Amino acid sequence: MNDPTLRSAIRERIRLAFDPDVLESLMRELTEILPEHMRGVQASQHNVLNWTDPVLNTERARASLQSNGQPVDREGLRSAFAHLIRRMLRNGQNLHDPRYLGHQVPASIPIAALFDAVGSVTNQVMAIYEMGPWATAVERAMVQELGQCIGWTDGAFDGFVTHGGSLANLTALLTARNVALENVWEHGMSGCRQPPVMVIHAEAHYAISRAAAVLGIGRRHMIKAALDDRRRMDPQQLDATLTALKQAEHPIVAVAANACATPIGAFDPLESIADVCQKHQVWLHVDAAHGGAALLSARHRHLVAGIDRADSLVWDAHKMLFMPALCAFVFYRSRAHRFEAFRQDAPYLFDPAAPGLAEYDSGMKTVECTKRAATFGLWGCWSLFGRQLFSDLVDLTFDLTGLLFHKLEQASDFQPLHEPECNILAFRHLPPQLRQASAEQIGRFQLEVRRRVIQSGEFYIVQTQADGHGALRVTIINPLTTEQQLDQLMATLRHHGRELLAESPDLI
């Protein structure tokens, strides 16, 4: 560092990286590129998925990292920045294309990202109130607003935001474990006479089984509850299961129900399940990551009747509240459980001179210490448009899924596999040549057609299983999708199906 030239180069690089004028210049570049890209995507002028082999994509991404600290100037930065942004957009997934019908990841409200950007540029972080006072206030306000939507009274419940539904489920179930198994936080499972168990929906998201393993319960002690003919948890059989477990003296950590289950969007009958859990004095957890938004719709709120009786629940804003990832809410019906997940002692963080502030320190409740301010986008959009926008998004996408169901039902070469309760629908394409094919052949055909469709860039849909064999699955989670795209999807599947059968007659 004794070389003046070297010191000057270091200072100049740092100055450029932090210069507000450079930021303004790059933001202007972004405001030209990004809206134009969004116009093209929403008009379906690009591929939905820009498919490239992952090895090649990684090589291309690494090539951009080879600047090696070479001297840069303001104009060079602007040009390089524009190039990088265009490369990101050319090679990504275009969720805002109306032909995106894939995973439970929405075409997020673009305006939300502008509020998130303010938090990112200024690096508003959370763990203790004084490091993110407005971020904390915004999160608390959204917790109170959504808690009232659930049906709870201010002051009686508590909640917070974490990074994704998997971490949210883990945190809520950690609380359930600590409440159900006294002193387990301090002494582990050694005091349990019989292995603790968790009873879960048989088609629960894999995050639930992961949580069971992480919490020391183990996947072998994760009891899958029996389902009814609509693939919902059966309350009568749940009652019998809990009775048998109690008789065998197994400590029951929780019953984990769904609103809604990922494979076909099934909503468990929560009122009846809550009755069973109350009878057996067992913690009821509800994974409402996707289906919680039904609470905001007068037409669809019945799907989650009884959710207010859950001891804990998770609700992802980055699903049916159409927020950018990640923003997942954890709620406890009883405020008394707010600190049960962790018992922390971090004097460098938590100020004993202001003990009341611990109520606002998110680090007391979450796995994360440093946490991004994840609720700015939701708070901003709710403040601009009100609750009604989110109700509209639920109603529109649920209605479109019902429309697709009727179209598939009326077509001789398609088979819907259930009547949708929400915006998730599983089905199969069954050309005449497959009518005598085996279930295995039909399942393999679905997966091959799906692969061709997504690699063509024409649509993005996903695969699932029904009765142990391959099927197609859509989530209509782009509110810009219309009936035109639904008809086009069916035509696209037929086209690629014909090509596949012509090229690979061995499929049948």
N, C-alpha and C positions, 0 to 999 in steps of 0.2 A: 504493500500500500504506500510505499515511499515514492513511487513513480507518479509524478504530477499528471501525466497523460492518462495513466490508468485510473487515477482517482477521478479525473474529470469525466472519463467515459462512464464510470460507475454512477456518478452523480447524474449524468445526463439521462442514462437509461431509467433510473429511478424517477427522475423528474417527469419524463414522458409517461411513465406508467401511472403516475398519480395526478397529472396535470388536468384540471377541470376543462381547459380549452380543448385538449385532446379528446377528453370524454365527450364534449359537445360535438366535436367533429365526427367522431365515430357514431354517436347517436343519430346524427343527421343521415349518415350513410345507412344505418339500420332502418330508419323510418322510410327510406326510399325502397330498400330491398324487401323488407318483410311484408308490408301491405300488398305489394305487387305479387309476391309469392302466394299469399293467402287468397288473393283474387283468383289466381290460376288454379290453386288447389280446390277451392270451393266450386269452381266451374269444371272440375274434373279434366283439366288440361295436362295433368301429369299422371304417372303411375301412382296407385295407392301405396304400394310397397315398392321401394326402389331396391329390388333384390340384387345383391352382389355376394359372391362367396365370402365368408367371414375372414378367411386368411388374406385375401386380396384387400378387403376393406381395411383390415388392421395395418397392412403394409402401407396403404395410402395415408392412413391417419398418422402413422409414425413418420412418414416423409415430411409432414408439416412441422415436425419437432426439431428439425436439423438446422435451425438458425444459429445455434452455438454462440449466442451473445454477440452477433455481428452488430456493428453500428447501425442505428436506425434513426430516421427523422420523422417529422410529423406527417409529411405527405406519403412517405413510404409505409408508415403505419396504417394510414387510411386505406391505401390500396390493398395492403396485405389483409387488413381486417375484412374488407369487402369480399376478397377472394375466399377467406375462411368461412364467412357467413354463407356465401353461395354454395360452398362445398357441403356444409352442414345440411342445407336445405335440399340439395340435390340427392343426398344419400340417405335421407331419413325416411321414417314412416309418416304418411300424410293422413293423420287422423281426422282432419277437417274436410277431407274429400267425402262427399255423400255416399261413396261406395265403400267406405270403411264400416264394416259390420262385424268386427272381430272380438277381441278380448274386452273385458270390462274396464276399459280405459277410454275416457270420453274425448270427444272433440271439445276441449275445454273452452270456457268463455275467454276470448282473447284479452279482453279488458282486465281480467284478473291478473294476468301476467305483468301488467303495468304497475299494479300495486305491489306485487311480489318483487319487481325490479327495484323499487325504492328500498325495500328491506334488504335486498342483496347488495346494492351499491353502497348503502350506508352500514351494512353488516350488523343489522339488529339481531342480537342473539339472546337466548333465554337460558336460564338456570336459576338466576336470582333476579328479583324485581328490578334492582337498581341498574342492571346491565341492559335490560330491555323493558323499560317502563311502559311505553306505548304498545309494544308487542304483547306484553303481558295483559294490559288492559283490553286490547282487542280480542285476545284469546278468551279471556274471562267473559267478555260481553257475548261472544258467539256461543260459549258453553251455556250461559244463562238463557240465551234465545232458543237454542236447540233443545235444551232441557225442558223448557216450557212447551215446546212442540211435542215432546215425548208425553207430557201430561203431568210433570212434576212441579212442585211449588218451590220458588226461589228460597234458598237457605236450607232446604232439606236434602238436596243432592249435591254432587260435585262431579267435576270432569276436567279433562285437559286434552291436549293434542300431542300426538306422537307421530313418528315417521313411518306411516304405513299400517295397514290392517294387521299384518303379521306381528309387528311389535305391539300393537294395541291389544290384540288377543292375548299375547304372552303376558303383558302387564296385568290385564284384568284377571287372567287365570292364576297368576302369581298371587294376587290379592286373595282370590278364592281359596287357594291352597293354604295361605298363611292364616286365614280365618278358620278354615275347616280343621287344620292340624295345628293344635296349640304348640307353641315353642319351636316349630319346625325351622323358622328363620335362624334361630340360635343353635339348635341341636341337630338339624337335619332329620332324616326319616328314621333314625335309630329307635325312637320311642314308639313306633307303630307296631302293634302286635300282628296285624295283617297288612299286606301291601295296599296302599291307597289306590283308588281307582277314579277314573273320570268317565262319565257316560256322555257320548257325543252322537250327533246325527251321523248316520252311516255314510253319508256323502258329504261330510263336512270338508271344508277347505283344508288343504294339507298343512296350513299354518296351525291348525288345532292339534294335529298329531305331533308336529314339531314342538309345540309348546309343552305337550305332555312329556315328551322326552327331555326337553331342557329342564323342566321342573322336577325331574327325578321320579316321575310317575312311571314312565316307560310305556312304550307303545303296546306292549303285551297286556298292560293293565288299563288300556283305553278301550272301554266297552262300547261297541257300536249298537245304538238303539235301533230297534226294529222300525221299519217304515211301512206306511200304508200304501194303497194302490196309487196314490198320487205322489209317492216318494217323499212324504212328509213324516216326521217323527210321530209314531203312534202312541198317544198318551196312555191307553190301557196297558199296552205292553211295556211302556216305560214304568208304569206303576209296579208291574210284576217284577221287572228287572231290579228296581230299587229295593223292593221287598226282599228279594233273594240275596242281594248284596248286604243288606242290613242284617239278615239272619246269619250270614257267613261272617259278620263282624268286620267287613271291609270298610274302612273310612272312605266316604265319597267326597271327593274334592268339589265336584260341580257336575251339573248337567249342562251341556253346551248345545243349545238349539240354534236354528238358522232362520234368518229373514233377509235374504233368501239363499238357498243352497246353490252353489255354482253350476252343477251340471245342467239343470233345466229350470233353475229359478224357483224352486219350490219353497213356499213359506210354511213353516211349522205352525200348528195351532197353539199359539202361545198362551192363550187363556187357560186351556185345558192342561197344558204342560206346567204352567205356573201353579195350578191347583195341586198337581201331583207333587211338585217340588215343595210346596208349602206343607202338604201332608207329611212328607218325609223329612222336613227341615233340612233341605239340600239347597245349596247355592244355585241359582239359575243364571247362567250367562247366555247372552244372545249375540251371535255374530250377525249384525245388521249392516255390515260393511257396504253392501250393495242396496239392500232393501229398505234401509232406514229412511230414505228419501220419500217413501210412500206416506210417511207421516205428514208431509207437506201438501198432499193432494186430498181434497175432500172426496174424490171419487175412488181413491185406492187406499185410503187410510185403514179400511177394514182388514187389509192384508196383515197388518201388524197389530191388530187388537190384542191387548194383553202385554205389549212390550213394556209398558210402564211398571209392570210387576217384576221385571228382571232385576236381579241384584247388581248385575253389570251388563253393559253392552258396548259394542264398538260400532262406529258409523263413519264411513269414509267419505270425506268431502270430495276426494279425487275420483270418485265414481259418479253417483247420480246427482251430486251437487255441481258437477261439471267444472271442478277446479283443477288446475295443474297439480301434478303429483309433487310431493306427498303431503297429505293433510288428513290424519285419521283421529277421530275423537274417541276417547274412552270415558264412559259415564259410570258412576256408582249411584244407585238409588238412595243409599244412605250416606250422608256426608261423613259419618263416623268412620267410614272405610278409606278415606282419602289418603291416609298415610300408611296403610297396612302393607303395601307392596314392599316398602323399604323402611329400614330404621337406620337413618344416616347420621353420621357425626363428622361434619366437615367444617371446623371452625374458621377456616380461611374463606369459606363461602357464606355461611349462614350467621348473621349478625345477632349475637345474644343481646345487644343493646336495643334491638327492635324486634322482639320475638313475634309480634303480630304480622310482620312481613313474611314469615314462613308460609302463611296462607297463600301468598302470591309467588312463592319461589317454586317454579315448576320442577327444579332439580330434586325436590323432596318427593316427587310422585312418579317420575319417569326413569326409564333406563338411561336415557341420555342425560349428560350434564349440559354441555353446550348443545343448544337446539336452535335450528333456524326458526325464524318467525313465519310460521306456516299458514297463519290465518288472515294475513293482510288481504289476499285476493278475495276470499269469501266475504270478509267484512266489507270490502270496498264494493263488490257487486251487490251484496244485500242492501247496502246503504244507498246505492244508485237506483236499483230496480225494485227493491222490496222482496218480500217472501213470494209474491205471485209469480215472478219469473221462474222460480225453482219448481213451483207447482205446475206451471205450464210445461216445463221440460219433462217432468215425469209423465204428465198426461199425454203429451204428444208422442213420446217414444213408446210408451205402453200401447197406445192406439195403433201405431204403425206396425208393431209386432203382431197385434191381433189381426190386422189386415193381411200381413204376410201369411199367417196361419191359414186364413180362409182361402188365399190364393193357392197354397200348397195342397190344401184339402180338396180343392176342386180340380186339381191337375192329376191326370192318370199316372204320370211318371214321377210324382213326388209323394212322400209319406211323412207328414208331421208326426213326431213321436209323443207329443203331449199337447194339451191346450195351454198356451202360455198364461201365466199369472202376471208377468211383468214384461220386460223387454228382452228376455232370453228365450230362444226357441231352438230346439234340436230337431233335426229331420234327416231324411235320406232322399237322394235322387235315385230313382229306380227305372232306368230305360227298359223297354220291352224285352231286350235281350237278357236282362237279369232276373226275369220273373221266375225262372226255374233254378237260379243259382243258389248256392249254399249261403248261409248266413255269414260264413267266413269270407267268401268271395265278394258278397255285397259290401261287407265292411271294408275290405281292402280297396274296393272300387271307390268308396267315399274318400278315403285318405289320398288316393292317387289323384283323383279329380281335384280335390282341394289344393294339393301341392301345385298342380298345373295352373290353377286359377290365381293363386297368390303370386307365383313367380311371373305370371304374365303381367301383373300390375293392374289388372282390370277390376278386381275386388280384393278385399281382405276379409276372410272368414276363418274360423278355427275348427278344429276337430274335437270330438268327444267320443264317448262310448255309450252304447245302450245295449243291454243284455249281453255285455261282454264283447261286442263287435263295433267296428268303426261307424261313426255317424258324423254329420255336419252340424255345426252350431253357430248361430249368429247372436250377437248382442246389438240391438239397435240403440246405439249410444251416441249417435251423431244427429242432433235435431235438424240438420239440414237435409237429411235423407228424405226422399219423397216416394210416392208410389211408383214413379218412373224407375227409380233405382231398384226397387223390389222386382219389377218385371224384368229389368235388365239382368239382375242376378240369376233369375231362373233361366233366361236365355243363354247366359254365359256358362252356366253349369251344363246345360244341354249340349252346347257347342263343344266344350272340352270333354264331356262324356262320350260324345260320338267319336271324336278324334282318338281318345284313349282306347275305346273298344275296337276301333279299326286298326290301331297300331299294336295292341296287345290282346289278341283274341284269347290268349291263355288265361286271362282273368276270369273267363267263364268256361 
